Amino acid sequence: MNPKERGILRSLAEKQLEVSRSDKNARIVQARKKLNRCERGTPLIHIEPDNFAKEIITPLMLCESEQARRLEHDLRFNLINHDFFDDDTPVPDYFGIKLPMYFHPFGYDISSMRDTSNLGKGRGYHIGDVIGDLRDDFEKLNETTFGVDEASARSYQEIAADVFGDILPVKLVGSSLKVTPTYMIVFLMGMQNMYIAMIDYPDDFKRVMRLLTDDYLRFFRMLERGGFILPTTEFEQVHMSSFAFTDELPNDTAGRTTNIWGYLNSQESVGISPGMYAELVFPYYREIAEQFGLLSYGCCEASEAVWEQLKTLKNLRKVSVPFCSNEERMGELLRGGKIVYQRKPDSKTLGLQIALDEDFIRKHISRTLRAARGCALEITQREVFTIHGDAGKVKRYVQIIRECIEKEWQ
């Protein structure tokens, strides 16, 4: 990269460091620590920009070489919420690089089943190419492969440190380990075939869950032996779209999975009964959950349906409350307890229309605030795939939520 590009990157690094040291950022950090202790306070807001960030970042890009553009994108991404949304997203005082990990269930690369064409823009995917009838095709379940691409992370770390490491520290960082067994199964056989297998061949389905569980445990042990388990106590990501801040886990060295955050979901179980979930899914999820220090659970599934099982997880600290949940019921279940009510509003509140429907948003958010009274509440907006190029719309959305909080929260 040329001197001009280095200057651009160093300027962005200086800005990130300055923002990270601001009083506002300090208040956000303290509020997030309080939230993760489940102390009741003003609800926190986080807009997940992953799916639409390019609409904001690409027009701002100044660098031209490939390496410089990657660094510029990541630096701007670290600042996007602060610069454009004014939500409660903290800015770290370092440039973090996550270790790329892969887990290919039964030897099949799930990521290769996604559409990478310009037409699909990576959002489309297909499922169910591997297994039709579980009993007939059981032999297609090969050995699971997994690993860590440490070399690429170290290489990127060296490049970043050379450019701006004297300004903004550059380091490898951890995140919660994401474990989604039923998601893996659905990608291999499809939703319909999975449900049929649960009914026709429950013992065979349990064998699949047993194999996957054992593979995840082997994966964890490999990560521990390789020194790849890094602390999750500060700015690190906790799936889905939250932050790790806690003083209940080691913050200097982790070493073992029992010292970090974990994440589980089973969105694919929404079509089965709580009884089937309890018999065919949860025993294996519970075994995996016990591998973690703290646990976040759920994505787009309604957790209240299987709460009798989930409430037995002693390390459960965050639970997803998506748009399809019974908000009032979840408020009853979580009120006064030690589990964060992580509300995920309907994505159409922000992303569907070019202009915001402010009345709809106020009704939608006000209902959440009433339902979650007495809970530690976090509002996380996810699954927004376009903002129609209007960052101001996102900032206004956050303002409306804050206005609702001021009026409704007790």
C-alpha positions as CSV (number, residue, x, y, z in Angstrom):
1,M,0.0,0.0,0.0
2,N,1.2,3.5,-0.7
3,P,2.0,6.3,1.9
4,K,-1.4,8.0,1.2
5,E,-3.3,4.8,2.1
6,R,-1.2,4.3,5.3
7,G,-2.1,7.8,6.3
8,I,-5.8,7.2,5.8
9,L,-5.6,4.0,7.9
10,R,-3.6,5.6,10.7
11,S,-6.1,8.5,10.8
12,L,-9.0,6.0,11.2
13,A,-7.0,4.1,13.9
14,E,-6.5,7.4,15.8
15,K,-10.2,8.1,15.6
16,Q,-11.2,4.7,16.9
17,L,-8.8,5.1,19.8
18,E,-10.2,8.5,20.6
19,V,-13.8,7.3,20.5
20,S,-12.9,4.3,22.7
21,R,-11.6,6.7,25.3
22,S,-14.6,9.0,25.3
23,D,-16.9,9.5,28.3
24,K,-19.8,8.2,26.1
25,N,-18.1,5.0,25.4
26,A,-17.2,4.5,29.0
27,R,-20.8,4.9,29.9
28,I,-21.8,2.3,27.3
29,V,-19.3,-0.2,28.6
30,Q,-20.5,0.3,32.2
31,A,-24.1,-0.1,31.1
32,R,-23.3,-3.3,29.3
33,K,-21.5,-4.8,32.3
34,K,-24.6,-3.9,34.4
35,L,-26.9,-5.5,31.8
36,N,-24.9,-8.8,31.7
37,R,-25.1,-8.9,35.5
38,C,-28.9,-8.7,35.0
39,E,-29.2,-5.5,36.9
40,R,-32.3,-3.6,35.8
41,G,-31.6,-0.4,34.1
42,T,-32.3,1.6,31.0
43,P,-32.6,-0.9,28.1
44,L,-29.7,-0.9,25.7
45,I,-30.0,-0.7,21.9
46,H,-27.7,-2.4,19.3
47,I,-28.2,-2.2,15.6
48,E,-26.5,-5.1,13.8
49,P,-25.1,-3.6,10.5
50,D,-23.5,-6.7,9.0
51,N,-26.1,-7.2,6.2
52,F,-26.2,-3.6,5.1
53,A,-22.9,-2.1,6.2
54,K,-21.6,-1.8,2.6
55,E,-24.4,0.7,1.8
56,I,-22.7,3.1,4.2
57,I,-19.0,2.1,4.1
58,T,-18.4,1.6,0.4
59,P,-19.1,5.2,-0.6
60,L,-16.7,6.3,2.1
61,M,-13.8,4.1,1.0
62,L,-10.6,6.0,0.0
63,C,-8.0,3.3,-0.3
64,E,-7.4,1.4,-3.5
65,S,-5.1,-1.6,-2.9
66,E,-6.6,-4.8,-1.7
67,Q,-4.9,-5.0,1.7
68,A,-5.5,-1.3,2.5
69,R,-9.2,-1.6,1.5
70,R,-9.7,-4.6,3.8
71,L,-8.2,-2.7,6.8
72,E,-10.1,0.4,5.9
73,H,-13.4,-1.5,5.8
74,D,-12.8,-3.1,9.2
75,L,-11.8,0.2,10.8
76,R,-14.8,1.9,9.4
77,F,-17.0,-1.0,10.5
78,N,-15.7,-0.6,14.1
79,L,-17.0,3.0,14.0
80,I,-20.2,2.7,12.0
81,N,-22.6,2.5,14.9
82,H,-20.9,5.4,16.7
83,D,-20.7,7.6,13.6
84,F,-24.1,6.9,12.1
85,F,-26.6,5.3,14.5
86,D,-25.9,6.7,18.0
87,D,-27.0,3.4,19.6
88,D,-25.3,1.6,22.6
89,T,-22.6,-0.3,20.6
90,P,-19.3,0.0,22.4
91,V,-16.1,0.8,20.5
92,P,-13.0,-1.3,21.6
93,D,-9.6,0.3,22.3
94,Y,-7.9,-2.2,20.1
95,F,-8.2,-3.6,16.6
96,G,-9.5,-7.2,17.1
97,I,-8.9,-10.0,14.7
98,K,-10.9,-13.2,15.2
99,L,-9.4,-16.6,14.5
100,P,-11.2,-18.2,11.4
101,M,-12.7,-21.5,12.4
102,Y,-14.5,-24.1,10.4
103,F,-16.7,-27.1,11.3
104,H,-17.9,-29.3,8.5
105,P,-20.6,-31.7,9.8
106,F,-19.9,-35.2,8.5
107,G,-17.4,-33.8,6.1
108,Y,-19.8,-31.5,4.2
109,D,-19.0,-27.8,3.8
110,I,-22.2,-26.0,4.7
111,S,-20.9,-22.7,3.5
112,S,-20.5,-24.0,0.0
113,M,-24.3,-24.4,-0.2
114,R,-24.8,-20.6,-0.2
115,D,-25.2,-18.5,-3.4
116,T,-22.2,-16.3,-4.0
117,S,-23.4,-14.8,-7.3
118,N,-23.9,-11.1,-7.8
119,L,-27.6,-11.8,-8.3
120,G,-28.0,-13.5,-5.0
121,K,-25.4,-11.4,-3.2
122,G,-24.7,-14.3,-0.9
123,R,-28.1,-14.3,0.7
124,G,-29.6,-17.3,-1.1
125,Y,-28.9,-20.9,-0.2
126,H,-30.1,-24.4,-0.9
127,I,-30.5,-27.3,1.5
128,G,-31.0,-31.0,1.6
129,D,-28.7,-32.3,-1.2
130,V,-27.0,-35.0,0.9
131,I,-29.6,-37.1,2.7
132,G,-33.1,-38.1,1.7
133,D,-34.3,-41.0,3.8
134,L,-32.1,-41.1,6.9
135,R,-32.0,-44.8,7.3
136,D,-31.2,-45.5,3.7
137,D,-28.6,-42.7,3.5
138,F,-27.0,-43.1,7.0
139,E,-23.8,-44.3,5.4
140,K,-23.3,-40.9,3.7
141,L,-22.5,-39.4,7.1
142,N,-18.7,-39.3,6.9
143,E,-16.2,-38.0,9.5
144,T,-16.7,-34.4,10.6
145,T,-13.8,-32.1,9.8
146,F,-12.9,-29.0,11.7
147,G,-10.0,-26.6,12.3
148,V,-8.6,-23.1,12.7
149,D,-6.8,-21.0,10.0
150,E,-4.3,-19.4,12.4
151,A,-1.9,-18.5,9.7
152,S,-4.3,-16.1,7.9
153,A,-5.2,-14.4,11.2
154,R,-1.6,-14.0,12.1
155,S,-0.7,-12.6,8.7
156,Y,-3.5,-10.0,8.9
157,Q,-2.4,-9.2,12.4
158,E,1.1,-8.5,11.2
159,I,-0.1,-6.2,8.4
160,A,-2.4,-4.2,10.7
161,A,0.3,-3.9,13.4
162,D,2.8,-2.6,10.8
163,V,0.4,0.1,9.6
164,F,-1.1,1.4,12.8
165,G,-0.1,-0.9,15.7
166,D,1.8,2.0,17.4
167,I,-1.5,3.9,17.6
168,L,-4.1,1.2,18.1
169,P,-3.1,-2.1,19.6
170,V,-3.7,-5.1,17.3
171,K,-4.6,-8.5,18.8
172,L,-6.3,-11.8,18.2
173,V,-9.7,-11.9,20.0
174,G,-12.2,-14.6,20.9
175,S,-15.9,-14.8,20.6
176,S,-18.7,-17.0,21.9
177,L,-18.5,-20.5,20.3
178,K,-21.5,-20.9,18.1
179,V,-23.1,-24.4,18.1
180,T,-26.1,-25.2,16.0
181,P,-26.6,-29.0,15.5
182,T,-30.1,-28.9,14.1
183,Y,-29.1,-26.2,11.6
184,M,-26.3,-28.5,10.4
185,I,-28.8,-31.4,10.0
186,V,-31.3,-29.3,8.1
187,F,-28.6,-28.2,5.6
188,L,-27.8,-31.8,4.9
189,M,-31.3,-33.2,4.6
190,G,-33.9,-30.4,4.5
191,M,-36.6,-29.5,7.0
192,Q,-39.2,-32.0,5.7
193,N,-36.8,-34.9,5.7
194,M,-35.6,-34.1,9.2
195,Y,-39.1,-34.0,10.6
196,I,-40.0,-37.3,8.8
197,A,-36.8,-38.9,10.3
198,M,-37.8,-37.7,13.8
199,I,-41.1,-39.5,13.4
200,D,-40.1,-42.6,11.5
201,Y,-36.6,-43.2,12.8
202,P,-36.3,-41.5,16.2
203,D,-33.4,-43.8,17.2
204,D,-31.5,-43.1,14.1
205,F,-32.0,-39.4,14.6
206,K,-30.7,-39.7,18.1
207,R,-27.6,-41.4,16.6
208,V,-27.0,-38.4,14.4
209,M,-27.4,-36.0,17.3
210,R,-25.0,-38.2,19.3
211,L,-22.4,-38.2,16.6
212,L,-22.7,-34.4,16.1
213,T,-22.4,-33.8,19.9
214,D,-19.3,-35.9,20.1
215,D,-17.8,-34.1,17.1
216,Y,-18.4,-30.7,18.8
217,L,-16.8,-32.0,22.0
218,R,-13.8,-33.1,19.9
219,F,-13.7,-29.7,18.3
220,F,-13.6,-28.0,21.7
221,R,-10.8,-30.2,22.9
222,M,-8.8,-29.4,19.8
223,L,-9.3,-25.7,20.4
224,E,-8.1,-26.0,23.9
225,R,-5.0,-28.0,23.0
226,G,-4.1,-25.5,20.3
227,G,-4.5,-22.5,22.6
228,F,-7.3,-21.1,20.5
229,I,-9.8,-20.5,23.4
230,L,-9.4,-16.7,24.0
231,P,-11.2,-14.7,26.7
232,T,-14.7,-13.4,26.2
233,T,-15.2,-10.8,28.9
234,E,-15.2,-7.4,27.2
235,F,-16.0,-6.2,23.6
236,E,-16.0,-9.7,22.2
237,Q,-19.0,-10.9,20.2
238,V,-21.7,-13.0,21.8
239,H,-24.0,-14.5,19.3
240,M,-26.5,-13.3,18.3
241,S,-25.3,-9.7,18.2
242,S,-24.4,-8.9,21.7
243,F,-21.3,-8.3,23.8
244,A,-19.4,-10.3,26.3
245,F,-18.8,-7.9,29.2
246,T,-18.6,-9.8,32.4
247,D,-16.5,-10.2,35.5
248,E,-17.7,-13.8,36.0
249,L,-15.2,-15.3,33.6
250,P,-11.4,-15.1,33.4
251,N,-10.2,-12.0,31.5
252,D,-6.5,-12.7,31.2
253,T,-6.5,-16.2,29.8
254,A,-9.3,-18.6,29.1
255,G,-7.8,-21.9,28.0
256,R,-11.0,-24.0,28.3
257,T,-14.5,-23.6,26.9
258,T,-15.8,-23.5,30.5
259,N,-14.2,-20.1,30.8
260,I,-15.9,-18.4,27.9
261,W,-19.4,-17.6,26.5
262,G,-21.1,-20.2,24.3
263,Y,-24.1,-19.9,22.0
264,L,-26.8,-22.4,21.0
265,N,-30.0,-22.2,18.9
266,S,-32.4,-24.7,17.4
267,Q,-34.6,-22.6,15.1
268,E,-35.3,-25.8,13.1
269,S,-37.2,-27.2,16.1
270,V,-40.1,-24.8,15.8
271,G,-42.2,-27.4,13.9
272,I,-42.0,-30.1,16.5
273,S,-43.7,-30.5,19.8
274,P,-42.0,-29.6,23.1
275,G,-42.1,-33.3,23.9
276,M,-40.1,-34.2,20.8
277,Y,-37.7,-31.4,21.5
278,A,-37.2,-32.7,25.0
279,E,-36.5,-36.2,23.8
280,L,-34.7,-35.8,20.5
281,V,-32.9,-32.4,20.8
282,F,-32.4,-31.1,24.3
283,P,-30.4,-33.9,25.9
284,Y,-27.6,-33.2,23.4
285,Y,-28.0,-29.4,23.7
286,R,-27.7,-29.7,27.5
287,E,-24.5,-31.7,27.2
288,I,-23.0,-29.0,24.9
289,A,-24.3,-26.1,27.1
290,E,-22.5,-27.6,30.1
291,Q,-19.2,-27.0,28.2
292,F,-19.5,-23.2,28.6
293,G,-19.1,-20.7,31.4
294,L,-22.0,-18.5,30.3
295,L,-24.6,-19.2,27.6
296,S,-26.6,-17.3,25.1
297,Y,-29.6,-19.2,23.5
298,G,-31.9,-18.6,20.6
299,C,-32.2,-16.8,17.3
300,C,-35.6,-16.7,15.5
301,E,-37.4,-19.4,17.5
302,A,-39.9,-18.8,20.3
303,S,-38.1,-20.0,23.4
304,E,-41.2,-20.0,25.6
305,A,-42.4,-23.2,23.9
306,V,-39.5,-25.2,25.3
307,W,-38.8,-23.2,28.5
308,E,-39.3,-26.2,30.7
309,Q,-36.1,-27.5,29.3
310,L,-34.2,-24.3,28.8
311,K,-34.7,-23.1,32.4
312,T,-32.7,-26.1,33.6
313,L,-29.5,-24.7,32.0
314,K,-27.7,-23.2,35.0
315,N,-25.4,-21.0,32.9
316,L,-28.0,-19.5,30.7
317,R,-27.6,-15.7,30.7
318,K,-29.2,-14.4,27.6
319,V,-32.3,-15.7,25.7
320,S,-33.5,-14.5,22.4
321,V,-37.1,-13.0,22.2
322,P,-37.7,-12.7,18.4
323,F,-40.7,-11.2,16.7
324,C,-42.6,-14.5,16.8
325,S,-42.4,-14.9,20.5
326,N,-45.1,-14.3,23.1
327,E,-43.4,-11.2,24.6
328,E,-45.7,-11.1,27.6
329,R,-45.1,-14.7,28.4
330,M,-41.3,-14.3,28.2
331,G,-41.5,-11.3,30.4
332,E,-43.4,-13.4,33.0
333,L,-40.7,-16.1,32.7
334,L,-37.7,-13.8,33.0
335,R,-38.9,-11.1,35.3
336,G,-36.7,-10.7,38.4
337,G,-34.3,-13.5,37.3
338,K,-30.7,-13.7,36.2
339,I,-31.3,-14.0,32.4
340,V,-31.2,-11.1,29.9
341,Y,-34.4,-10.6,27.8
342,Q,-32.8,-10.0,24.4
343,R,-35.6,-8.6,22.3
344,K,-35.2,-8.8,18.5
345,P,-37.8,-6.6,16.8
346,D,-39.4,-7.5,13.6
347,S,-36.9,-6.6,10.8
348,K,-39.5,-4.9,8.8
349,T,-39.7,-2.1,11.3
350,L,-36.5,-0.8,9.8
351,G,-35.6,-2.5,6.6
352,L,-38.8,-3.1,4.6
353,Q,-39.9,0.3,3.5
354,I,-37.9,3.3,2.3
355,A,-39.5,5.6,4.9
356,L,-40.0,4.6,8.5
357,D,-43.6,3.8,9.7
358,E,-43.1,5.7,13.0
359,D,-46.5,4.8,14.4
360,F,-45.9,1.1,13.8
361,I,-42.5,1.3,15.4
362,R,-43.8,3.0,18.5
363,K,-46.5,0.4,19.0
364,H,-44.1,-2.4,18.3
365,I,-41.4,-1.2,20.8
366,S,-43.9,0.0,23.4
367,R,-45.4,-3.4,23.6
368,T,-41.9,-4.9,24.2
369,L,-41.2,-2.3,26.9
370,R,-44.4,-3.1,28.8
371,A,-43.9,-6.9,28.4
372,A,-40.3,-6.8,29.7
373,R,-40.8,-4.6,32.7
374,G,-38.8,-6.0,35.6
375,C,-36.4,-7.7,33.2
376,A,-32.8,-6.8,32.1
377,L,-33.7,-5.7,28.6
378,E,-31.5,-5.5,25.5
379,I,-33.0,-4.5,22.1
380,T,-31.0,-5.9,19.2
381,Q,-32.1,-5.2,15.7
382,R,-31.0,-7.9,13.3
383,E,-31.8,-9.4,9.9
384,V,-32.0,-6.0,8.1
385,F,-30.7,-6.5,4.6
386,T,-31.0,-3.0,3.3
387,I,-31.6,0.5,4.6
388,H,-32.1,1.8,1.1
389,G,-28.8,3.7,1.4
390,D,-30.2,5.9,4.2
391,A,-28.1,5.9,7.4
392,G,-30.2,8.7,8.7
393,K,-33.2,6.3,8.8
394,V,-31.3,4.1,11.2
395,K,-30.4,6.9,13.5
396,R,-34.0,8.1,13.5
397,Y,-35.1,4.5,14.3
398,V,-32.8,4.5,17.3
399,Q,-34.2,7.9,18.4
400,I,-37.8,6.6,18.3
401,I,-36.8,3.6,20.4
402,R,-35.2,5.9,23.0
403,E,-38.3,8.1,23.0
404,C,-40.4,5.0,23.7
405,I,-38.0,4.0,26.5
406,E,-38.3,7.4,28.1
407,K,-42.1,7.2,28.0
408,E,-42.8,3.6,28.7
409,W,-39.9,2.1,30.7
410,Q,-40.4,1.7,34.4
